[in-house]
Amino acid sequence: SQKIEQNSEALNIQEGKTATLTCNYTNYSPAYLQWYRQDPGRGPVFLLLIRENEKEKRKERLKVTFDTTLKQSLFHITASQPADSATYLCALVANNAGNMLTFGGGTRLMVKP
Amino acid sequence: GAGVSQSPSNKVTEKGKDVELRCDPISGHTALYWYRQRLGQGLEFLIYFQGNSAPDKSGLPSDRFSAERTGESVSTLTIQRTQQEDSAVYLCASSSRRGGSSYEQYFGPGTRLTVT
């Protein structure tokens, strides 16, 4: 069956460190993968999109990698700040799924001052 | 500009009642999506509208769930004969579609539905 897996345990890191979140998928042929941030009581907010033929994408302190051989995406936040504390969701669109995004369960990040 | 809006923000209803949830997408966005998010869990796709095409209803969990969209504007999600397991946050998102590719989805704040 198709699965998108993110670590359900919260990730606790110290301010200034790099946070790395993992998204693994099985039985998908993704056209592209997206990362979203969700704060409590609010809808997700789009952060980055990476296509199947791209290895890496950067935006300010954020970096996303996409390894279609390992079937994995890594999401990095460098020089993390307490304001980065939130739940981060990965989502992918399969090649044969039109525009339908399938979301992982999200990983909660806590950045301590 | 205005983002995606949803109403009501909170809805408490008794088991067996029908509820209607409303979504106003970003003006000009041709695609509209409904998701359900149970407490502490990820987003579960429900239904997708794209322009005047037939909606993708593949995520609707039962025939008690239905949704409509008027053109490229407002959508309503209706849940009939609500059950306690329907309690969740219902999120709406819209996106534009240019050149055959979809871009990011813009989410509303959600409607928190509680069935007692």
Interface residues (C-beta under 8 A of the other chain):
Chain A: Q6 Q34 G41 R42 G43 P44 V45 F46 L49 L89 A91 V93 G98 N99 M100 L101 T102 F103 G104 G105 G106
Chain B: V4 A31 Y33 Y35 Q41 G42 L43 E44 F45 Y48 Q50 D56 S58 L91 A93 S95 R97 S102 Y103 E104 Q105 Y106 F107 G108 P109 G110
